[in-house]
């Protein structure tokens, strides 16, 4: 398969070289647009246009990451911080790298994902993202309701639930609303621990 040449690689490299402060993906895309670089998003809905801009940018960044490493620079890539820095070597002589799973990097380096992704695919990805986001939010709230931290084991969740349920159970003169909140928190965490 012939490799696709991303036309945004050179302008992104120029922006990275000139950056004086922190640069996020949003800042990078806005700078490209202000410099007159047009993303191919005509007649696309909002979600599809967002996907295309994101994919093109990440594809260029991961290509640059490979190329710059050979020159002694490491391009750190995350949505909130994109930073070009001197390549660092740890005590074992290995290159320090971001904690990005290989499949994420491989996804953005495969241009077929850009060509084959349709509007329905993007909507499904966004829906999945928001479902996972809300699930994390629910879990954090559940830990707070039970008065335990996020490192708690299943046994600690059960113990916290039993202690609070005994205190707030309506049959023992407790608060019905508070008891329901405790039960909901318990169900959220039990489901998350089984699924996770």
Backbone as numpy.savetxt, mean C-alpha at the origin, in Angstrom:
# Nx Ny Nz CAx CAy CAz Cx Cy Cz
9.39 -11.75 -25.77 8.55 -10.56 -25.77 9.43 -9.32 -25.77
9.19 -8.41 -26.68 9.95 -7.17 -26.73 9.60 -6.31 -25.52
10.62 -5.70 -24.93 10.40 -4.87 -23.75 9.86 -3.52 -24.17
8.84 -3.05 -23.46 8.26 -1.75 -23.74 9.16 -0.67 -23.15
9.41 0.36 -23.91 10.22 1.48 -23.42 9.28 2.57 -22.90
9.29 2.78 -21.61 8.43 3.77 -20.97 9.00 5.17 -21.26
8.22 6.04 -21.93 8.73 7.37 -22.28 8.88 8.31 -21.08
8.41 7.88 -19.92 8.48 8.74 -18.74 9.75 8.51 -17.91
10.57 7.53 -18.30 11.78 7.21 -17.53 12.72 8.42 -17.47
13.03 9.01 -18.59 13.99 10.12 -18.61 13.46 11.35 -17.86
12.21 11.79 -18.12 11.73 12.96 -17.35 11.64 12.69 -15.84
11.30 11.45 -15.45 11.25 11.14 -14.03 12.65 11.19 -13.43
13.64 10.68 -14.14 15.02 10.75 -13.66 15.45 12.21 -13.48
15.10 13.07 -14.43 15.43 14.49 -14.31 14.79 15.10 -13.07
13.54 14.77 -12.81 12.84 15.30 -11.63 13.51 14.81 -10.36
13.87 13.53 -10.32 14.53 12.97 -9.14 15.88 13.63 -8.88
16.63 13.90 -9.94 17.95 14.53 -9.78 17.82 15.95 -9.25
16.73 16.64 -9.61 16.56 18.03 -9.22 15.80 18.19 -7.89
15.22 17.11 -7.38 14.41 17.19 -6.16 15.27 17.63 -4.98
14.78 18.60 -4.23 15.51 19.09 -3.05 14.87 18.61 -1.75
13.64 18.17 -1.81 12.96 17.70 -0.60 12.30 16.36 -0.85
11.42 15.98 0.07 10.69 14.72 -0.08 9.79 14.79 -1.30
9.69 13.66 -1.99 8.90 13.58 -3.21 8.05 12.32 -3.12
6.74 12.48 -3.22 5.83 11.34 -3.24 5.36 11.08 -4.66
4.65 9.98 -4.85 4.15 9.64 -6.18 3.23 10.73 -6.72
2.34 11.24 -5.89 1.42 12.30 -6.32 2.21 13.52 -6.80
3.24 13.91 -6.02 4.07 15.06 -6.40 4.75 14.82 -7.74
5.24 13.61 -7.93 5.93 13.26 -9.16 4.99 13.36 -10.36
3.79 12.81 -10.23 2.81 12.86 -11.33 2.42 14.31 -11.63
2.18 15.10 -10.59 1.80 16.51 -10.79 2.94 17.28 -11.47
4.17 17.02 -11.09 5.31 17.70 -11.71 5.42 17.34 -13.19
5.24 16.06 -13.50 5.27 15.64 -14.91 4.19 16.37 -15.71
2.99 16.44 -15.16 1.89 17.11 -15.87 2.17 18.60 -16.03
2.75 19.23 -15.01 3.08 20.65 -15.10 4.16 20.91 -16.14
5.03 19.92 -16.35 6.09 20.06 -17.37 5.59 19.72 -18.76
4.30 19.38 -18.89 3.72 19.14 -20.21 3.73 17.71 -20.67
4.06 16.78 -19.81 4.03 15.36 -20.19 2.61 14.84 -20.01
2.04 14.36 -21.10 0.65 13.90 -21.09 0.58 12.39 -20.91
-0.16 11.98 -19.90 -0.42 10.55 -19.71 -1.51 10.14 -20.69
-1.45 8.91 -21.21 -2.46 8.46 -22.19 -3.78 8.06 -21.52
-4.54 9.07 -21.08 -5.76 8.78 -20.32 -7.01 9.41 -20.95
-6.91 9.84 -22.21 -8.06 10.46 -22.85 -9.23 9.49 -22.91
-10.41 9.99 -22.64 -11.67 9.22 -22.66 -11.73 8.10 -21.62
-10.84 8.13 -20.63 -10.91 7.15 -19.55 -11.69 7.75 -18.39
-12.37 6.91 -17.66 -13.02 7.38 -16.44 -11.96 7.70 -15.39
-12.40 8.27 -14.27 -11.47 8.71 -13.23 -10.61 7.55 -12.72
-11.24 6.40 -12.40 -10.48 5.28 -11.83 -9.45 4.75 -12.82
-9.84 4.63 -14.08 -8.92 4.10 -15.10 -7.77 5.07 -15.34
-8.06 6.36 -15.37 -7.01 7.37 -15.56 -6.02 7.32 -14.38
-6.56 7.17 -13.19 -5.71 7.07 -12.00 -4.81 5.84 -12.08
-5.39 4.71 -12.49 -4.61 3.48 -12.63 -3.47 3.66 -13.64
-3.79 4.24 -14.80 -2.78 4.39 -15.85 -1.63 5.29 -15.40
-1.96 6.40 -14.76 -0.91 7.30 -14.27 -0.03 6.58 -13.24
-0.68 5.88 -12.34 0.04 5.14 -11.30 0.93 4.07 -11.92
0.37 3.29 -12.83 1.14 2.18 -13.42 2.35 2.70 -14.19
2.15 3.70 -15.04 3.24 4.25 -15.85 4.35 4.78 -14.94
3.96 5.47 -13.88 4.94 6.04 -12.96 5.72 4.94 -12.24
5.01 3.94 -11.72 5.68 2.86 -11.00 6.56 2.02 -11.93
6.10 1.79 -13.14 6.90 1.06 -14.13 8.23 1.78 -14.38
8.15 3.09 -14.59 9.36 3.88 -14.83 10.28 3.84 -13.61
9.71 3.97 -12.42 10.52 3.97 -11.20 11.24 2.64 -10.99
10.56 1.53 -11.21 11.21 0.23 -11.01 12.28 -0.04 -12.08
12.06 0.45 -13.30 13.11 0.34 -14.31 14.34 1.17 -13.90
14.08 2.38 -13.42 15.17 3.24 -12.97 15.91 2.63 -11.78
15.16 1.98 -10.89 15.78 1.36 -9.72 16.87 0.38 -10.15
16.54 -0.45 -11.14 17.53 -1.42 -11.65 18.73 -0.72 -12.27
18.47 0.28 -13.11 19.54 0.95 -13.84 20.45 1.75 -12.91
19.87 2.40 -11.91 20.65 3.25 -11.01 21.51 2.45 -10.04
21.06 1.26 -9.72 21.82 0.41 -8.80 23.20 0.11 -9.37
23.27 -0.07 -10.69 24.57 -0.34 -11.35 25.50 0.87 -11.25
24.92 2.06 -11.04 25.73 3.28 -10.92 26.00 3.66 -9.46
25.62 2.78 -8.53 25.90 3.05 -7.12 24.85 3.87 -6.41
23.65 3.95 -6.99 22.55 4.68 -6.35 21.38 3.73 -6.11
20.66 3.98 -5.03 19.47 3.19 -4.77 18.26 4.10 -4.80
17.27 3.70 -5.58 16.03 4.45 -5.67 15.02 3.79 -4.75
14.73 4.45 -3.66 13.75 3.95 -2.69 12.36 4.35 -3.18
11.45 3.38 -3.28 10.14 3.62 -3.89 9.02 3.25 -2.93
8.21 4.22 -2.59 6.95 3.99 -1.89 6.01 5.11 -2.34
4.70 4.94 -2.21 3.80 5.99 -2.69 4.03 7.35 -2.03
4.47 7.34 -0.77 4.63 8.61 -0.05 6.04 9.17 -0.10
7.02 8.34 -0.46 8.40 8.83 -0.50 9.20 8.09 -1.57
9.63 8.88 -2.55 10.51 8.37 -3.60 11.81 9.13 -3.46
12.88 8.39 -3.23 14.13 9.06 -2.88 15.31 8.38 -3.55
16.17 9.19 -4.16 17.40 8.71 -4.78 18.53 8.95 -3.80
19.22 7.86 -3.42 20.29 8.00 -2.44 21.45 7.08 -2.79
22.55 7.28 -2.12 23.72 6.42 -2.32 23.36 5.00 -1.92
23.80 4.04 -2.72 23.53 2.64 -2.38 24.26 2.32 -1.09
23.57 1.66 -0.17 24.17 1.32 1.12 24.40 -0.18 1.19
25.46 -0.54 1.81 25.79 -1.95 2.00 25.74 -2.24 3.49
25.08 -3.33 3.87 25.03 -3.66 5.29 26.27 -4.46 5.70
26.33 -4.88 6.96 27.53 -5.54 7.49 27.85 -6.87 6.81
26.85 -7.50 6.18 27.10 -8.77 5.48 27.43 -8.55 4.01
27.53 -7.28 3.60 27.87 -6.98 2.22 26.70 -7.02 1.26
25.48 -7.07 1.80 24.29 -7.11 0.95 23.71 -5.71 0.79
23.11 -5.49 -0.36 22.48 -4.21 -0.65 21.24 -4.04 0.22
21.06 -2.86 0.83 19.84 -2.59 1.57 18.74 -2.25 0.58
17.56 -2.80 0.79 16.47 -2.56 -0.15 15.16 -2.33 0.60
14.18 -1.78 -0.12 12.85 -1.58 0.46 12.20 -2.93 0.71
11.22 -2.93 1.59 10.48 -4.16 1.89 9.30 -4.30 0.93
9.59 -4.32 -0.36 8.54 -4.47 -1.37 8.55 -5.91 -1.85
7.41 -6.60 -1.73 7.38 -7.99 -2.22 7.74 -8.05 -3.72
8.46 -9.09 -4.09 8.91 -9.25 -5.48 7.74 -9.24 -6.45
6.60 -9.81 -6.05 5.45 -9.86 -6.97 4.89 -8.47 -7.27
5.02 -7.53 -6.33 4.57 -6.15 -6.59 5.47 -5.52 -7.64
6.77 -5.63 -7.42 7.74 -5.09 -8.38 7.56 -5.73 -9.76
7.42 -7.05 -9.79 7.24 -7.76 -11.06 5.96 -7.34 -11.78
4.92 -7.08 -11.01 3.64 -6.63 -11.59 3.85 -5.35 -12.39
4.52 -4.37 -11.77 4.71 -3.08 -12.44 5.72 -3.14 -13.57
6.62 -4.09 -13.55 7.59 -4.21 -14.63 7.04 -4.94 -15.85
5.89 -5.59 -15.70 5.27 -6.32 -16.81 4.24 -5.41 -17.49
4.62 -4.86 -18.64 3.77 -3.90 -19.35 2.43 -4.50 -19.79
2.35 -5.81 -19.88 1.08 -6.45 -20.26 -0.03 -6.14 -19.25
0.34 -5.93 -17.98 -0.68 -5.56 -16.99 -1.30 -4.22 -17.34
-0.49 -3.32 -17.87 -1.01 -2.02 -18.28 -1.96 -2.19 -19.48
-1.54 -2.98 -20.46 -2.31 -3.14 -21.69 -3.60 -3.93 -21.49
-3.58 -4.91 -20.59 -4.73 -5.81 -20.45 -5.72 -5.41 -19.36
-5.35 -4.48 -18.50 -6.24 -4.09 -17.41 -7.35 -3.20 -17.94
-8.56 -3.57 -17.62 -9.76 -2.83 -18.06 -10.41 -2.11 -16.88
-11.37 -1.28 -17.19 -12.04 -0.47 -16.17 -12.64 -1.33 -15.06
-13.27 -2.44 -15.41 -13.86 -3.32 -14.40 -12.79 -3.91 -13.48
-11.61 -4.21 -14.04 -10.50 -4.73 -13.23 -10.06 -3.69 -12.21
-9.96 -2.44 -12.65 -9.54 -1.36 -11.77 -10.55 -1.15 -10.66
-11.83 -1.17 -11.00 -12.88 -1.02 -9.98 -12.80 -2.14 -8.96
-12.54 -3.36 -9.42 -12.41 -4.50 -8.50 -11.19 -4.34 -7.60
-10.06 -3.85 -8.16 -8.86 -3.64 -7.35 -9.10 -2.57 -6.29
-9.77 -1.48 -6.68 -10.07 -0.42 -5.72 -11.01 -0.90 -4.63
-12.00 -1.68 -5.02 -12.94 -2.24 -4.04 -12.22 -3.14 -3.05
-11.32 -3.98 -3.57 -10.54 -4.87 -2.71 -9.65 -4.06 -1.76
-9.04 -3.00 -2.27 -8.21 -2.14 -1.43 -9.02 -1.55 -0.29
-10.19 -0.98 -0.63 -11.00 -0.34 0.42 -11.53 -1.36 1.41
-11.87 -2.54 0.95 -12.32 -3.59 1.89 -11.21 -3.94 2.87
-9.98 -4.08 2.36 -8.85 -4.39 3.24 -8.56 -3.22 4.17
-8.68 -1.99 3.65 -8.44 -0.80 4.48 -9.43 -0.74 5.63
-10.71 -0.93 5.31 -11.73 -0.89 6.36 -11.57 -2.06 7.34
-11.13 -3.20 6.86 -10.91 -4.35 7.74 -9.80 -4.04 8.75
-8.72 -3.38 8.30 -7.64 -3.00 9.21 -8.16 -1.99 10.22
-8.93 -1.02 9.74 -9.51 -0.01 10.61 -10.41 -0.65 11.67
-11.24 -1.61 11.26 -12.11 -2.31 12.19 -11.30 -3.08 13.23
-10.23 -3.71 12.79 -9.40 -4.48 13.73 -8.77 -3.56 14.78
-8.26 -2.41 14.34 -7.63 -1.48 15.28 -8.65 -1.03 16.34
-9.86 -0.72 15.88 -10.91 -0.31 16.80 -11.28 -1.45 17.75
-11.33 -2.67 17.24 -11.67 -3.83 18.06 -10.64 -4.07 19.16
-9.36 -3.92 18.82 -8.31 -4.06 19.84 -8.51 -3.03 20.95
-8.86 -1.80 20.56 -9.08 -0.75 21.55 -10.28 -1.07 22.44
-11.36 -1.56 21.85 -12.56 -1.89 22.62 -12.24 -2.96 23.67
-11.43 -3.95 23.27 -11.09 -5.03 24.19 -9.93 -4.67 25.13
-9.29 -3.51 24.88 -8.22 -3.06 25.75 -6.93 -3.86 25.62
-6.66 -4.36 24.42 -5.44 -5.14 24.18 -4.72 -4.56 22.97
-3.47 -5.00 22.76 -2.73 -4.45 21.62 -2.79 -5.39 20.43
-2.31 -4.89 19.29 -2.46 -5.64 18.03 -1.57 -6.87 17.94
-0.65 -7.03 18.87 0.20 -8.22 18.89 -0.43 -9.36 19.70
-1.61 -9.12 20.23 -2.26 -10.10 21.10 -2.60 -11.39 20.35
-2.43 -12.49 21.05 -2.73 -13.80 20.48 -4.24 -14.06 20.55
-4.67 -15.14 19.92 -6.09 -15.53 19.97 -6.52 -15.78 21.41
-5.66 -16.42 22.18 -5.98 -16.70 23.58 -6.17 -15.40 24.38
-5.34 -14.39 24.11 -5.47 -13.10 24.80 -6.75 -12.38 24.39
-7.15 -12.54 23.13 -8.42 -11.95 22.66 -9.57 -12.59 23.42
-9.54 -13.92 23.52 -10.61 -14.65 24.22 -10.68 -14.24 25.69
-9.53 -14.15 26.35 -9.50 -13.77 27.76 -10.03 -12.35 27.98
-9.62 -11.43 27.12 -10.10 -10.05 27.24 -11.60 -9.99 27.03
-12.08 -10.73 26.03 -13.53 -10.77 25.77 -14.29 -11.31 26.97
-13.85 -12.44 27.51 -14.55 -13.06 28.65 -14.59 -12.13 29.86
-13.47 -11.46 30.13 -13.40 -10.54 31.27 -14.39 -9.39 31.09
-14.39 -8.77 29.91 -15.27 -7.63 29.66 -16.73 -8.05 29.52
-16.96 -9.21 28.90 -18.33 -9.70 28.75 -18.95 -9.97 30.12
-18.18 -10.54 31.03 -18.69 -10.80 32.39 -19.03 -9.50 33.10
-18.22 -8.47 32.86 -18.45 -7.17 33.52 -19.65 -6.43 32.95
-19.85 -6.52 31.63 -20.88 -5.71 30.97 -22.12 -6.49 30.53
-22.21 -7.76 30.84 -23.37 -8.55 30.40 -24.65 -7.99 31.01
-25.69 -7.78 30.19 -26.94 -7.20 30.70 -27.59 -8.04 31.81
-27.43 -9.35 31.77 -28.02 -10.20 32.81 -27.36 -9.98 34.16
-26.19 -9.36 34.17 -25.47 -9.10 35.42 -25.47 -7.61 35.74
-26.44 -6.89 35.14 -26.58 -5.46 35.41 -25.68 -4.56 34.59
-25.07 -5.14 33.57 -24.16 -4.36 32.73 -24.86 -3.56 31.65
-24.10 -2.83 30.88 -24.59 -1.96 29.81 -24.75 -2.78 28.54
-25.99 -2.85 28.03 -26.30 -3.66 26.84 -25.52 -3.18 25.61
-25.46 -1.86 25.40 -24.77 -1.30 24.23 -23.28 -1.62 24.31
-22.70 -1.43 25.48 -21.27 -1.73 25.65 -21.00 -3.21 25.43
-21.89 -4.07 25.91 -21.73 -5.51 25.73 -21.74 -5.87 24.24
-22.64 -5.25 23.48 -22.71 -5.51 22.03 -21.42 -5.06 21.35
-20.88 -3.90 21.74 -19.60 -3.43 21.18 -18.49 -4.43 21.46
-18.47 -4.96 22.67 -17.44 -5.94 23.06 -17.58 -7.21 22.22
-18.82 -7.66 22.06 -19.06 -8.87 21.26 -18.65 -8.65 19.80
-19.00 -7.49 19.26 -18.62 -7.19 17.87 -17.10 -7.16 17.71
-16.41 -6.54 18.67 -14.95 -6.48 18.62 -14.36 -7.89 18.64
-14.92 -8.73 19.49 -14.47 -10.12 19.59 -14.66 -10.85 18.27
-15.83 -10.68 17.63 -16.11 -11.35 16.35 -15.15 -10.86 15.26
-14.91 -9.55 15.21 -14.00 -8.98 14.21 -12.60 -9.60 14.35
-12.10 -9.66 15.59 -10.75 -10.17 15.80 -10.65 -11.67 15.59
-11.66 -12.41 16.01 -11.64 -13.86 15.78 -11.64 -14.17 14.29
-12.48 -13.45 13.54 -12.53 -13.63 12.09 -11.18 -13.27 11.45
-10.59 -12.15 11.90 -9.32 -11.70 11.33 -8.20 -12.68 11.64
-8.17 -13.21 12.86 -7.11 -14.14 13.24 -7.23 -15.47 12.52
-8.46 -15.91 12.27 -8.68 -17.15 11.53 -8.31 -16.96 10.05
-8.74 -15.80 9.47 -8.48 -15.52 8.06 -7.02 -15.18 7.80
-6.38 -14.54 8.78 -5.03 -14.05 8.57 -3.99 -15.09 8.79
